[in-house]
Each structure stands twice: as C-alpha cells, then as structure tokens.
Amino acid sequence: MSSRRTDASASLWGEAREVIPGGVNSPVRAFGAVGGTPVFFDRGEGSKLYDVDGNAYIDFVGSWGPLVLGHCARPVTDAVTAALAKGTSFGASTAAEVRLARLIVDAVPSIERVRLVNSGTEATMSAIRVARGFTGRSKIIKVTGCYHGHADHLLVEAGSGATTFGVPTSSGVPADFAGQTLLVPFNDTAAVADVLARHGDDVACMILEPIAGNMGLVPPNPGYLSELRALTEKHGALLVFDEVMTGFRVSYGGAQELYGVTPDMTCLGKIVGGGLPVGAYGGRKDIMACVAPEGPVYQAGTLSGNPLATAAGIAMLEEMAKDGVYERLEQTAASIADGLSQATEAAGESVHIARVGSMVCMFFAAGPVSNYADATKSDTARYGRYFHALLDRGVYMPPSQYEVFFISLAHGPSDVAEAIQAMGEALAASGT
C-alpha cells in the first residue's frame, strides 16, 4: 500500500467549505457516498492524475467520460491553444461551430439538425421543451435511476408503484413541475405500455439513457430499445435518447448505432467538447424546425458554440473517427473487466461486473442488475472501503457505487497490469 500525503487536500477542503456550499461545485466530489476527505487535483497527463499533494493515480474517471484520449491529449490541447490565440468568445457565429455540427450530423443516425449548448443539462431540458412544443403535449416519461441533469422536471424519483407520477427529489422543485413526469423502471416495456395506454394523448416524449450509466452501468435488455421505439411511435410520442455519456463513447454513432435503434431526438455532451463545457441536442429536421429563430420554441446561450469548446470538440471527434480507435478501447476495457472478474473470483466476492465498450462498473451485489431497484441492493459501504483501498494504491475510481468508470486510449498495458493488481489487493484489504 502506498503512503499518500493528504495535507494540502485537507487544507483546501477546510477552506472550500467556508466559501462553497458543501465545499464542492458538484455534489459527488464531496465524497459523501464513500466517506473521507475529497482529493483536490492539480494536473492530468495521459492516463494519470496528480493531486495537490503530489500523489499520482491511474485515472478511471476521465472527467466523467469525455477524456477518451486521456489527459492533455495533444490534438485537443493544440486545437484549444490555437483557438485561444484568436479569442475566447465572440457571442456570434463562427466557422468552427458549423464544422462541429457537421461532424455530429454525419455521425449520429437520428440527428439531421443540431443545436450546440453548454452542458448536458441544457441539452436535455431543451430537447424536452422542443418535444413539448412539437407535439403540443405536456407530460414526459422518465426512467427511474436515469439522470438527465438538474432541470426541475427531471429531478424526480418513483413514488408507490412502478408507473406513478413523480415527486421532487430536490427542495425548490414545485410538485406540479414534477407531476408532469411519469416514471417507469429501466428494461420494463410493460410499464411503458401501461403509462402510454393511460396518458398517451398527453405524453410529449420518453427520455432515457439507452445504456443506463447513473445507477451504475446497466445495459438494455435485448429488444428493449426497439420495443420503446414501437410504443412511442404508436402513441405519437417522441423518443429521446440521452447520449451525453454514451455518444461517441460506445461507438462513433453512439448507443443508437450500436443497437440499431434510431430515436427522434438525441442529447449529447462530454466527448463533443473534448473535455470543455459543451452540450448538444438534435433530431429530425421537422422537429428541429421548431427551435427559434426558425420556430416558436425559444432557447439561447451567449457561450453556445464558443470557439474553445468547438475547437476541442472538432479535434476530439476527428481523432475518434480514425481507424482502430474503438477496437483499441474494446481490447483495453475487456482486459480491465476480465482482470477485475478474476480478482473478485479469487477473493470469493459476490459482485456483478457490467461492461459495454469502454464503460465498466462493478456492483457489490449479486447479479443480475437490470434496473435501479436491483442496483440499490448493492453494498455501498463495502464499495466505499474498496474505493479508499484503491485510492491508497494509486487508482482513482468514481467516488460512488452508482457511477461508471471509463477506459481511455491513454491506458496502456502497464496501467492495466498495475490497476488489476491494485484491485485484487484492495478487495482483500477492504473485505471486513
């Protein structure tokens, strides 16, 4: 076990709590799900992160997904540096935003037109507004355990029963906002059929992560997505895929290309900004024609399509389009998942390991895990101990059982070998 210095992180944590709510600018960073003092990072390079105390870690968070090329990837940093020399933001149109939009339209099957925004939350809330404007309907269907950002109507959880109206999970969200959201479990088409049978005339859209990544990693059952496609079409509701996490990650065309199911609209983020703040939503031409100034649905943003984010996004997508990229990611991720499986078997652990492409998750629960209810049976305290045992051994995993860890092209054979050894040791050290 390595000896980590933590004084600088501890000092910053104390100062942060004096000036930032909860000491963090996004809740998961507070380590509330795993305990202990959060790590404050100073820099990243390739597959590694370095904290303010000088400790090095093999990073499997990757800024929650976008850093497929690793930290400080030269194509991205060179593109951003060149753009920065020309200016940070103009609040006006540029050639780069047209180029990035073209790359997205050419790659994602469902997108004929796309609007660039600044975050995944902005993308999902805008897509839902457009769906309501296009259909003239007010309600939406959301999958329990899928996270689509912190817009009011999306911060809901299940009530009593699988298909009840939502209730707010955050103070400050009016109950009547959440009441427009109907909830169903992941991988349950019967629940969707029931909701549509009862409320179909007022359902504007169903939104979901086609591969759930915010309840841990939960793949769709065979036929699930295609059945949703048929059900929503039958009732005149739009099908919206939140591919903020999976877009350009599981394949160049996203989960919809991987599974061969085309939604009406798609939300993107993370990778299309190359690690800079960005989001995008798009879909069929007739639907996107509703967006102002072409149509009546208003959405705007001064920094949307800004030069730095578009430069990073173009560089990222051009790299991802090269031959062999997804094969390399698949090989590395399979090595990590297989090594983790062998380590858990050797330790006699009851775990469930899920993987789709370069997205991996380990549940401290017996499988299968097919929805949020299954995921919540996990031993979160055990995951917390495992997380800290890995941290002590120089491996940085997500500080929550219900998050995914991401493999990058920067993870080489030595990273894989070191991480697998650390995983085995951490299992043994954290078992009691």
Order of alpha helices (4+ residues) and beta strands (2+ residues): alpha-beta-beta-beta-alpha-alpha-beta-alpha-beta-beta-beta-alpha-beta-alpha-beta-alpha-beta-alpha-beta-beta-alpha-alpha-alpha-beta-beta-alpha-alpha-beta-beta-alpha
